[in-house]
Amino acid sequence: MLVAVCFAGFAIGLHSRSRVAAILAFGFYILDLLYSVFTGHLAGLIISILVALALLAGVRGSFAYHKLPVKPEKLPSLADSFRSVKGLTDNYRPVP
């Protein structure tokens, strides 16, 4: 139960793109994985390694997110971009 509560907290931190939460989740999971291996619980080892790799990708992603430049103020939304393209293709007719 304690593990579930910890990972729920990590999930909230990851949702807010926290680097600390990403590192803690990865480290906590690796410690839990090592404990399982050393106590002889090898069932699901491949899935556990895949989850560890996914958490590692989350750590890398959270650090990469914080390196992104700030978004410009007058950046058009995705919907505006599609509206402008739709306006260009309204009169388009393929050549037979």
MIVOMAR-855912 format. One record per atom (N, C-alpha, C): residue in three letters; x negated, y negated, z negated. Coordinates in steps of 0.2 Angstrom, whole numbers, plus 5000, padded with zeros to 4 digits. Each point is the difference from the previous one (the first is absolute). Layout:
<sites>
ALAXYZ
...
</sites>
This chain:
<sites>
MET499650065000
MET500449945000
MET499649945000
LEU499450004996
LEU499649945000
LEU499749995007
VAL499850055003
VAL499749995007
VAL500549975005
ALA500650024999
ALA500549975005
ALA500149924998
VAL500049994994
VAL500149934998
VAL499449965002
CYS499450035000
CYS499449965002
CYS500049995008
PHE500250055003
PHE500049995008
PHE500649965002
ALA500549994996
ALA500549955001
ALA499849934999
GLY499649994995
GLY499649945000
GLY499549985005
PHE499750055002
PHE499549995006
PHE500449995006
ALA500650035001
ALA500449995006
ALA500249925000
ILE500249984995
ILE500249934999
ILE499449955002
GLY499450024997
GLY499449965002
GLY499850015007
LEU500150055003
LEU499950015007
LEU500449975005
HIS500749994997
HIS500549975004
HIS499849925001
SER499749984994
SER499849935001
SER499349995002
ARG499750055003
ARG499450005004
ARG499449994995
SER500050034994
SER499549994995
SER499450045001
ARG499449975000
ARG499450055001
ARG499950044994
VAL500149974994
VAL499950034994
VAL500450064999
ALA500750005002
ALA500450055000
ALA499850065005
ALA499849985006
ALA499850055005
ALA499450044997
ILE499549964997
ILE499450044997
ILE500250044994
LEU500449984996
LEU500250044994
LEU500450065002
ALA500549995005
ALA500450065003
ALA499550055003
PHE499649985004
PHE499550055003
PHE499650034995
GLY499749964995
GLY499650034995
GLY500450054995
PHE500549984998
PHE500550044996
PHE500150075003
TYR500249995007
TYR500250065004
TYR499450055000
ILE499449975002
ILE499450045000
ILE499850044994
LEU500149964994
LEU499950034994
LEU500550064999
ASP500649995001
ASP500550054999
ASP499850065005
LEU499849985006
LEU499850065005
LEU499450044997
LEU499549964998
LEU499550044997
LEU500150044994
TYR500549974996
TYR500250044994
TYR500450075002
SER500449995005
SER500350065003
SER499550055003
VAL499549985003
VAL499650045003
VAL499650044995
PHE499749964995
PHE499650034995
PHE500450054995
THR500649995000
THR500450044995
THR500350065004
GLY499950015007
GLY500150055004
GLY500750005003
HIS500349945000
HIS500649995004
HIS499949985007
LEU499950055005
LEU499849985006
LEU500650005005
ALA500650024998
ALA500650005004
ALA500149935003
GLY500149995006
GLY500149935003
GLY499449965001
LEU499450035000
LEU499449965000
LEU499949965007
ILE500250035005
ILE500049965006
ILE500449945001
ILE500650014997
ILE500549945000
ILE499749954995
SER499850024995
SER499749954995
SER499449965003
ILE499650045004
ILE499549965003
ILE500249955005
LEU500650025004
LEU500349955005
LEU500349944996
VAL500350014994
VAL500349954996
VAL499449954998
ALA499450034998
ALA499549964998
ALA499749965006
LEU500050035006
LEU499849965005
LEU500449945002
ALA500750024999
ALA500549945001
ALA499949954995
LEU499950024994
LEU499849944995
LEU499449965001
LEU499550045003
LEU499449965002
LEU500149965006
ALA500550025004
ALA500149955006
ALA500449944997
GLY500450014995
GLY500449954996
GLY499549954997
VAL499450024997
VAL499549964997
VAL499749965006
ARG499850035005
ARG499749965006
ARG500549955003
GLY500650025000
GLY500549955003
GLY500149944995
SER500050014994
SER500149954995
SER499549955001
PHE499450035000
PHE499449955001
PHE500049975007
ALA500250035005
ALA500049975007
ALA500649955000
TYR500550014996
TYR500649955000
TYR499749934997
HIS499650014995
HIS499849934997
HIS499549975004
LYS499750035005
LYS499549975005
LYS500349965005
LEU500750025001
LEU500449965006
LEU500049934999
PRO500049965006
PRO500049934999
PRO500849984998
VAL500049944998
VAL500749984998
VAL500449995006
LYS500750015000
LYS500450005006
LYS500249925001
PRO499949985006
PRO500249935002
PRO500749984998
GLU500149944999
GLU500749984997
GLU500550015006
LYS499949985006
LYS500550005005
LYS499950065005
LEU499950054997
LEU499950065004
LEU500750035001
PRO500250015007
PRO500750025001
PRO500150074998
SER500650024998
SER500250064997
SER500050055006
LEU500050074998
LEU500150055005
LEU500649995005
ALA500649984996
ALA500649995004
ALA499949955005
ASP499749944998
ASP499949955005
ASP499650025006
SER499550044999
SER499650035005
SER500450045005
PHE500450044997
PHE500450045005
PHE500549965004
ARG500349954996
ARG500549955004
ARG499649975006
SER499449984999
SER499749965005
SER499850055006
VAL499950064999
VAL499850055005
VAL500750025003
LYS500550014997
LYS500750015003
LYS500249955004
GLY499949944999
GLY500249945004
GLY499650005007
LEU499450035000
LEU499650005006
LEU500250065004
THR500350054997
THR500250065004
THR500750005002
ASP500449954998
ASP500750005002
ASP500250005007
ASN499649975004
ASN500150005008
ASN499550055003
TYR499750044997
TYR499650055003
TYR500450055004
ARG499850025006
ARG500450055003
ARG499450045004
PRO500050074999
PRO499550045003
PRO500050005007
VAL499550005004
VAL499950005007
VAL500250075002
PRO500550015005
PRO500150075002
PRO499550035004
</sites>
